[in-house]
């Protein structure tokens, strides 16, 4: 049974698209046929993060409007056969994302894919609501910072009251927390909210903690989902999070300050 | 303050301040979120009716929708201690 997973946060700039790309690629690497859809109409960016910006011909809105079919719009990833990218449109018409059209496209995608990852826009407007409406699972991307935690709480409230599962009194959306840009050194110094603090405040289970890492910018610079960087802490943390999402038990890594050798201290972080 | 006490005085950790602030603001916001949309309007209209008979301030009325066991409870609190009765009811119309 295909699963619709929304990646959302309320607040912008916390790592939704990075997470969508990493998660989709991670699921594909585990052998699941996965498509990642950009719901941020007007501000297309998933294509850049996935490195397929020059291959976009048709988009999500074209398919909703019947101007193109799915096969024409879906972009097959060059690194993994299980991975497909569904770019959004650059139109300024925010209402182009019609709910019944989205439902039709999702039903069509469910026939061929195991996982449908919906990369939500920031905010709590039409686009964000449409992205989460059909979700079976949600990944709430949160930074250990007050405004991000507050906005996450808001979006969790919306998921449990305005999603289709809530409206139909079906079993609720399965909500997971993903803590990104975590700096274990600053947490140890009491300068940043710790995992347990955020877990206690939001009271939802933690799927993973992604350390603040230079590899994330490097990944977006080159258009490579960060899970493909198997050396980097962020890439490995995302791989762990995907495994937990698939039901495996994995211990949290990169959540305590790393001991640094003399040369590391002298020459900065790797 | 001496240099010594400046360097070694315990300072409140900013993360724990963040946690406390979040707990308070979210408790408040969650309570408001579950309230139905019509409550503010109901409160306003009730206030208008009561104000025809007694002098009353906006903050003297509180309308809440709660639960008591199995039954929903619409709780209306109107504080009129100190409020002066009006000489003559002003009827709408």
Contacts between the chains, C-beta under 8 A, distances in Angstrom:
chain1	res1	chain2	res2	distance
A	145	B	18	7.8
A	146	B	18	5.1
A	146	B	21	6.5
A	146	B	22	5.8
A	149	B	22	5.6
A	150	B	22	6.5
A	150	B	25	6.5
A	150	B	26	6.6
A	150	B	29	7.7
A	153	B	26	5.3
A	153	B	29	7.2
A	153	B	30	7.4
A	154	B	29	7.4
A	157	B	30	7.2
A	157	B	33	5.3
A	187	B	15	7.1
A	189	B	13	7.8
A	190	B	13	3.0
A	190	B	14	6.9
A	190	B	15	5.0
A	190	B	16	6.8
A	191	B	13	7.1
A	191	B	14	5.7
A	191	B	15	6.0
A	192	B	15	5.6
A	193	B	15	5.3
A	193	B	18	5.6
A	193	B	19	6.2
A	194	B	15	6.8
A	197	B	15	6.9
A	197	B	18	7.9
A	197	B	19	4.8
A	200	B	19	7.9
A	201	B	19	6.8
A	201	B	22	5.3
A	201	B	23	6.3
A	201	B	26	6.5
